[in-house]
Amino acid sequence: MAYDTNLAERVREYLAEIPGIYIEEKEMFNVLNFMVNDKTCVCISGENLMLRFDPTHQEELSEKNSYETMLMKGKEYKGYCYINPECDSPSTPS
C-alpha cells in the first residue's frame, strides 16, 4: 500500500472507540479513506493525514499545533486540513 499502515491502524483504533458511528474503509488511488456515517472523514495518503470538518470551526481548529492548512491551487480549502501525525495522539473520545 502507498499509505502509512501504522497511521491507518491508529486512526482505526481511535474511531472504533466512538460510540454510535458507522465506519467504512475505502482504498482509492493509493489513499485510504475512512468514511463515517457514509461521508469521508479522514484520509491517509502516504504519511499525510487529511481531516474533514465543519467549516464553521476553521478558525478554532487552525489554532491547534497539529493543524496544517489544506491548499488547492494556492487557495485555502475550507473544511479540510492536514494533521501532523507526529503530534501526540488525542485522548480517547467520551
N, C-alpha and C positions, 0 to 999 in steps of 0.2 A: 504494500500500500504506500501511497505517496503522502500519507498524513502520519503524524506522531501517534502511535498506538498507545503509548503511556499517557499522553494527554487525553486521548479519547477515553481511556479507562477512568481517569479522574473525573471527567465530565459525566460519564455513565454512572459512576458511584454517587456523585453529588445529586444528579437528577432523580435517581432511584429513591432518595430519601424524602422527596417532596410528595406529600400525600395528595391524592385526588387529580393527578395529571396522567394523561396518556402519552407515552413516549414511543416514537418510532425512529429508527436509524435508517438513513438512505445514503448510499455511496453513489456519487455522481461526479464525473470528471475529476477523479482523484481527490475529491473533497468528501468528508463525512459530515452529513447534515443530521442534526438532532431535531426532529420535529416534535413539538409539544402541542398537544391538542390540535394536530393537523396543520400546524404552522411552523415554519423554520424559526428556530430559537437560537441555536448555537451551530456554528460550522467550524470544522478543523481542516485546514489546508496546510500541509507541511507542518511547521511548528506554530502556525498562526491560529489564534482562537478569535473567531468573529462572533459578536453578540448582537442580537436584535432586541430592541426595547422600545417602549412607548416614547416617541419623540418629545413628549412634554417634559420628560425627565433629562433631556440632553444637557442642560446647564449643570444640574446637580451631579450627574454622573461624570461629566467632564472634569470635575474637581478631584476625582479618585486617582490615586497614584498609578494604578494599573491601566487606566484608560488611555487609549490611543485613537485619535480621530481617524475615521474612515473617509478617504478621499476618492472621488471618482471624477476623472477629467479635471482635476485641480479644485473641485468644489467639495465642501463637507457634505457627507451623505447622512442626513438626519435619520435618527432611529437605529443606526448601526454603528458599531465601533469594534476596534480590536482590543483585546485584553492581553496584557503581558503575562504569559503563563509562568514566568519566573517569580512572580509575586506570591506571597503566602496564600494558601488556599483559604477560601471563605469558610466561615463556620457553617455547620450543618443547619439548614433551614428548619424552622419550627412549625 
